[in-house]
Amino acid sequence: MGTKGTIVLDAVDAALMRALQGDGRATFQALADGVGLSRTAVRARVRQLVQSGAIRIVGVLHAGVVGMEVLGHVSFRVTGPVGPLLDALGEREAVTFAAQSAGRFPAVAQVRVADDAALTKELAELRSLPGVDGAEVFRAGSVFKDAHSSVRELRDVELDALDWRLVRRLLRDGRASYADLARQVGLSQAAARSRVVRLLDSGVIHVTAIVEPTALGANEQLGFGLRCRGDAEALGTVLANMARVSFLASGFGRYDVVGTLTAPDRCRLVEGLEAVRSTQGVAHVETWEHLSVRKERREGDRALEWIPG
């Protein structure tokens, strides 16, 4: 342990967390094969990571499932104090992230809406909020990495009431056993497994490990916007594989790529930023520090309000 409330992890813990971020329902045997430990040892480590609060293993919905397929990153120019604007942003249903920031813009936000017409309407209302002197928007085209929403391709699939009950359970406990899921919805274990596999394969839901930054001391966040040389999609694919990058999207507007870096301290935050800057294809980098995050919501949090069962 480090300072009070901060968890110190070794290299094996970090490797397990990365593996669970990729597939939160990976078997203990698959995890054990990846880190070179016994299945029993890996089971104990994963249990400790969850019980200590270092991670939560949950399902995250594809934004398209809740009709929020368009993502916009908004940078605000503000006259006067920023607090009233953040209060107003926190109350808006379309805003999934809002923070006071240091840099060219004193506040930034992300919005999720159904389509471009809804984005235009939302931006008009955001520009009328307290203290806003102007707003610039980046409209995401491809989201490569997002801890709070599945970024996998969404295939067309019809969901019935039993599917939604399984989704509701997975949103709360991504590693719930098939036996537990079967009991929850009144199916056989084989039928529950078949439905869950279909939900995962279709991109409706993705099970992942959500890292708790405060528990790990990972309290440094930096937003960045990039202009690139060449293919922004190819650059996004490369940057998304960096461990310190917690969000990444390519799109149109002020930047070609927008992302977030998260690190336990300023030194490692700088290392992450240097890695981004040195990536082939990056032409210009603009950064803003997240001084205070006012709102951060998973798509599953919204879905729990209206999913039946």
Secondary structure, DSSP 4 states (H G I P E B T S, - for coil): --STT-----HHHHHHHHHHHH-TT--HHHHHHHHT--HHHHHHHHHHHHHTTSEEEEEEEBGGGGT--EEEEEEEEESS-SHHHHHHHHT-TTEEEEEEEESS-SEEEEEEESSHHHHHHHHHHHTTSTTEEEEEEEEEEEEEEETTSB-SPPPP----HHHHHHHHHHHH-TT--HHHHHHHHT--HHHHHHHHHHHHHTTSEEEEEEE-HHHHT--EEEEEEEEESS-HHHHHHHHHTSTTEEEEEEEEES-SEEEEEEESSHHHHHHHHHHHHTSTTEEEEEEEEEEEEEEE--HHHHHTTT---
